Amino acid sequence: MDKTSSQAFVYAKASGILGKSFINDKVSNLFEVKSLSELWTLLFKSQVPALPEKLLAEEIEKEAFKRFINQYVNFISSFDSLKGSEEILLNVLYIYESENLKEIADSLCANEIEMPSIIDLGQYNRLNYSAWPDIKSITEKSPYKWLNSLPDIHEKQKIEYKIDLQTVADLWASLEKTRGQDRKALFELYENEYVIKNIVWALRLKIFYKMKDDEILKNLIYVKEAGNPEDPLLSPVLKILNKEVDSYQDWEDWKYSDLINPHVSGEVWSIDPNWIEKSNRVKMDKLAMRIFHQNNMSTASLVAWFKIKSFELSCIRTAVESFRLGIDSSQALDLLGIN
């Protein structure tokens, strides 16, 4: 079908799925059930597998993830071409491909015999998983063909960092190909996501590891070059490295001050990167919802759907963990930043 028809068809299907999803006010429903069996029935409307609790918890997460990926793959397969402004639809999916590759590298470093569980991207798989454990054959037809030998366990962190850099660079390149309102909406979405990820990581390295600024910058994501003060993902970080972490006055006029932990007069205060991360997770979900409805029947709306459903998955995982660890619903919602 032509592009306009595909967009209308996909948007209608995506809207219908969101209407049945556990988002917005429906998130609390995930935490009102009394057992993992009830959670399975609520989510999947099917017979509960006869599994012990630990395995049932794992199966709930796997099934929820599988359904999400399958729905998205079905959506993008409706398009005749995923080039140019539609290329972003593939690159948001390939974020999970990079996670697969990191899992594979980790398993090879640990000399594991069996291939780890991977996220199946269907017809859009670029890694040759059937070639396990031959890393060269696994990656040779993918953008990660530079990873062609067994990684040294001491180099594992560097390998994962390089994978992340390439994944974000590819995503950014596809963002550059978008146009008009899609471009504006998607840059807002992804600049917000990766800038805050960098800021949170920088603060953790500064506060918990006492790292110097030059060392912090070597651990952050960028899309131009390392340490470039004009890089869109690094520039906002450079502006906060000199702020005092225990001075609320240093942060109250910050561009992202709506994300910081509140200050109570007379009490000791310190910037909390975990609070920023949770606050931004909720902010991103609201932003994605706005983009989905305002940019309907567009590339941006489908990317926004992907982000909304990703947040729903986080909520499902948290609900599962709350049962396993005996955390009450109020605490679980607080972990998500919803309270």
PyMOL commands that set and color helices and strands:
alter all, ss='L'
color gray80, all
select helices_A, chain A and resi 3-19+24-31+36-44+53-76+84-86+88-109+122-124+129-131+135-139+153-175+180-208+213-217+235-238+248-251+257-259+273-294+299-325+329-336
alter helices_A, ss='H'
color red, helices_A
deselect
rebuild
show_as cartoon
